[in-house]
């Protein structure tokens, strides 16, 4: 890690007066550099609440409300990982039903979802963290290097997606962009916290549904747990018709 990054982290901690943020004590650039036994941060709690409607998208911040509005979705917990308990391992992306490496065997992930990498660094790897490594409370996947970003892809397109968003060391706010077959549907932000993370859900009434969710942060690594996805998008042919 550069001297500049260490300085920036130290100044930020001093300014906000938090003496117990683990990220200040664990100044690494990727999850695979974090030593075994490193504690996670103390949960501070997300300030996001309720349900928000933005054009054709509805955003959710609690799983029960999301599930009530979107029952019967598929749930990917990543529990079939080959990574041992209380451990971390970086593997090549993507993570999907066809993955066959030290992180997942073929068929270890449900069909229809793929965890993809946006490579902004020299480390083009995804990562798996298993409980209770760095304090995570669920099997968590995402980009290994904090400078990298990620996207969840869905094929076929889905009506709704929900997941727990994590950062093991401190509460962070991530940028999220939702895409459909024709392009961007909307953008928002969501918090990721330590332990089991913070729930984020989105439902689309757009023709064609959701095909991808892109999550980015300038310097912190997002992780995902317990991804629910599915529902049938509004078919294009039902958008309108003319009686003859």
C-alpha positions in Angstrom: 0.0 0.0 0.0 1.2 3.5 -0.8 2.2 6.1 1.8 -0.5 8.3 0.3 -3.3 5.7 0.9 -2.1 5.2 4.5 -2.1 9.0 5.1 -5.6 9.4 3.6 -7.0 6.6 5.8 -5.4 8.1 8.9 -6.7 11.6 8.2 -10.2 10.3 7.6 -10.2 8.4 10.9 -8.9 11.4 12.8 -11.5 13.7 11.2 -14.5 11.6 12.0 -13.3 10.6 15.4 -13.6 6.9 15.1 -10.8 5.0 16.9 -12.1 1.5 16.4 -12.4 1.2 12.6 -10.5 -2.0 11.6 -9.7 -0.7 8.1 -7.3 1.9 9.7 -5.6 -1.0 11.4 -5.7 -3.3 8.4 -4.4 -1.2 5.5 -4.5 -3.8 2.7 -5.4 -3.5 -0.9 -7.1 -6.9 -1.3 -8.9 -9.4 0.8 -6.4 -12.1 0.1 -3.7 -10.0 1.8 -5.7 -9.9 5.1 -4.1 -12.3 7.6 -6.1 -15.1 9.3 -7.5 -13.9 12.6 -8.0 -10.3 11.5 -11.2 -9.0 13.2 -13.9 -7.2 11.3 -15.0 -3.7 12.1 -17.7 -2.8 14.6 -21.2 -2.5 13.0 -22.5 1.0 12.9 -25.8 0.3 11.1 -27.1 1.7 7.8 -29.3 4.8 7.9 -31.3 3.7 4.8 -34.8 2.6 5.6 -38.1 1.8 3.8 -38.9 1.4 0.2 -38.1 3.9 -2.5 -39.8 4.2 -6.0 -37.7 5.6 -8.8 -39.4 5.5 -12.2 -39.7 1.8 -13.2 -37.5 0.7 -10.2 -38.5 0.0 -6.6 -35.7 -0.2 -4.1 -35.9 -2.1 -0.8 -33.8 -1.9 2.3 -35.2 -4.9 4.3 -35.5 -8.5 3.1 -38.9 -9.3 4.5 -40.6 -6.5 2.6 -38.7 -7.4 -0.5 -39.7 -11.1 -0.2 -43.4 -10.2 0.4 -43.4 -8.2 -2.8 -41.4 -10.8 -4.7 -42.2 -14.3 -3.4 -40.6 -17.5 -4.7 -37.3 -16.2 -5.9 -34.2 -18.3 -6.2 -31.6 -17.9 -3.4 -27.9 -18.3 -4.0 -26.0 -18.5 -0.7 -22.6 -19.5 -2.2 -22.6 -22.2 0.6 -21.3 -24.8 -1.9 -17.9 -23.1 -2.0 -14.9 -25.3 -1.8 -13.1 -22.8 0.4 -12.7 -24.0 4.0 -14.4 -22.3 6.9 -12.8 -19.1 8.3 -10.7 -18.6 5.2 -10.2 -16.5 2.1 -9.3 -17.5 -1.4 -9.0 -15.6 -4.7 -10.0 -17.3 -7.9 -10.5 -16.2 -11.6 -13.9 -14.8 -12.5 -16.6 -15.2 -13.2 -18.4 -17.2 -10.5 -21.4 -19.0 -12.1 -22.7 -22.5 -12.7 -19.9 -23.3 -15.1 -17.0 -22.2 -12.7 -14.6 -25.0 -12.0 -11.7 -23.9 -9.8 -10.5 -24.0 -6.2 -13.5 -21.7 -5.2 -16.4 -23.5 -6.7 -17.0 -26.8 -8.6 -19.1 -26.9 -11.7 -22.7 -26.7 -10.7 -21.9 -25.2 -7.3 -23.8 -22.0 -8.2 -27.4 -21.8 -9.3 -28.0 -21.2 -13.1 -29.0 -17.7 -14.1 -26.5 -15.7 -12.0 -22.9 -14.7 -12.6 -20.6 -12.7 -10.4 -18.4 -10.7 -12.8 -15.3 -8.5 -12.3 -14.5 -5.0 -13.6 -10.7 -5.1 -13.5 -9.2 -1.8 -12.6 -5.9 -3.2 -11.2 -3.2 -5.9 -11.8 -5.2 -8.5 -9.9 -8.1 -9.8 -12.1 -9.5 -12.2 -9.4 -12.7 -12.6 -7.5 -12.6 -13.7 -3.9 -14.5 -15.9 -1.4 -14.6 -15.2 2.3 -16.1 -17.8 4.6 -17.4 -17.2 8.1 -15.9 -15.9 10.3 -12.9 -14.6 8.3 -12.6 -10.9 8.9 -15.9 -11.1 10.8 -18.1 -12.1 7.9 -21.3 -13.9 9.0 -22.1 -15.5 5.6 -20.2 -16.8 2.6 -19.2 -13.6 0.8 -18.0 -13.2 -2.8 -16.9 -10.2 -4.8 -13.7 -8.6 -6.3 -10.5 -9.5 -4.5 -8.8 -6.2 -4.9 -10.4 -3.1 -3.5 -9.7 -1.0 -6.6 -11.7 -3.4 -8.7 -15.5 -3.3 -9.2 -18.1 -5.9 -10.0 -21.4 -6.7 -11.5 -24.0 -9.3 -11.0 -25.4 -10.6 -14.4 -28.7 -12.4 -14.8 -29.6 -14.6 -17.8 -32.4 -14.8 -18.4 -33.4 -11.4 -17.3 -35.2 -11.1 -13.9 -37.9 -8.9 -12.4 -36.2 -8.6 -8.9 -32.8 -9.0 -7.2 -31.9 -8.7 -3.5 -28.7 -9.3 -1.6 -26.7 -8.5 1.5 -23.9 -6.0 0.7 -20.8 -6.2 2.9 -17.6 -4.4 3.7 -15.9 -6.3 6.5 -14.0 -3.4 8.0 -16.4 -0.4 8.2 -19.7 0.9 6.9 -19.3 2.1 3.3 -21.6 3.6 0.7 -21.5 2.0 -2.8 -22.7 3.2 -6.2 -25.2 1.0 -7.9 -26.4 1.0 -11.5 -29.2 -1.3 -12.8 -29.3 -2.4 -16.4 -31.9 -4.0 -18.6 -31.7 -5.4 -22.1 -32.0 -2.0 -23.7 -29.5 -0.2 -21.4 -29.4 1.6 -18.0 -32.6 1.6 -15.9 -31.4 3.8 -13.1 -28.8 4.5 -10.4 -28.8 4.6 -6.6 -26.5 4.1 -3.7 -26.5 1.5 -1.0 -24.6 0.9 2.3 -22.4 -2.1 2.9 -21.6 -3.0 6.5 -19.6 -5.5 8.5 -20.8 -9.0 9.6 -23.9 -9.9 7.6 -24.0 -6.7 5.7 -26.9 -4.5 4.7 -29.8 -5.7 2.5 -30.3 -4.1 -0.9 -33.2 -5.0 -3.2 -34.5 -3.8 -6.5 -37.6 -4.6 -8.5 -38.2 -3.5 -12.1 -41.4 -2.9 -13.9 -39.5 -2.1 -17.0 -40.0 -4.0 -20.2 -37.4 -6.8 -20.3 -36.5 -6.7 -16.6 -33.0 -6.6 -15.0 -30.0 -8.1 -16.8 -27.1 -6.6 -14.7 -26.4 -4.7 -11.5 -23.1 -2.9 -11.4 -21.6 -2.0 -8.0 -18.6 0.4 -7.7 -16.5 2.2 -5.1 -13.3 4.2 -5.6 -11.3 2.4 -3.0 -13.3 -0.2 -1.0 -14.2 -3.7 -2.0 -17.8 -4.8 -2.1 -18.9 -8.3 -1.2 -22.2 -10.1 -1.7 -24.1 -12.7 0.4 -27.5 -14.4 0.0 -28.5 -13.2 -3.5 -32.2 -13.7 -4.3 -33.2 -13.3 -7.9 -36.0 -14.2 -10.3 -39.5 -13.3 -11.3 -40.7 -13.0 -14.9 -40.2 -9.5 -16.4 -43.0 -7.9 -18.3 -42.8 -9.4 -21.8 -42.1 -7.0 -24.7 -45.2 -8.1 -26.6 -47.4 -7.0 -23.7 -46.1 -3.5 -23.8 -48.9 -2.5 -26.2 -51.0 -3.9 -28.9 -53.4 -2.6 -31.5 -56.7 -4.5 -32.2 -57.5 -5.0 -35.8 
